[in-house]
């Protein structure tokens, strides 16, 4: 009976919700934070090789910060906005540059591990601490978000 209830809960969750979500926020989990200066998260993603899997897991953490927020953390609201496609169109140059080159500059600590999964792909597990003060300031300076306050 317990298994049947669990199965129904999983099926109902899978059938509902927003079908336009381009990434899985359940694969990014809050670990800790240092006031509002930094956040440490654990992120999982896959790729064809170790480097791609680590990159995808790292990018996924930032996508969640930008467009979903990180549940159970002080940063549980999206930094940029909830409509990723619309915001990406508005800030395409910034986000492309960010993901391609600049993303790592906001990571103050990280540890990665990878393992082989079905089909030959790789699964990356990344623990990273993100400098939130610097990230928010960068988003403000590039006019992706409005400055807080006056």
Number of C-alpha atoms within 10 A of each C-alpha: 6 7 8 9 10 11 12 12 12 11 11 11 10 11 10 8 9 8 8 9 14 10 13 14 20 11 15 26 19 19 15 15 18 11 9 12 13 21 23 23 21 21 25 25 23 22 20 13 16 19 13 17 25 25 19 20 25 28 19 20 30 21 24 26 22 21 22 24 23 25 16 11 17 15 20 14 17 16 20 21 18 16 14 18 14 11 16 16 10 12 14 13 10 16 19 12 11 15 16 12 10 13 17 16 12 18 19 13 12 15 11 17 14 19 14 15 11 7 7 11 16 22 24 26 22 24 23 21 21 24 20 21 13 15 18 19 15 14 18 14 12 12 12 18 15 13 12 8 4 3
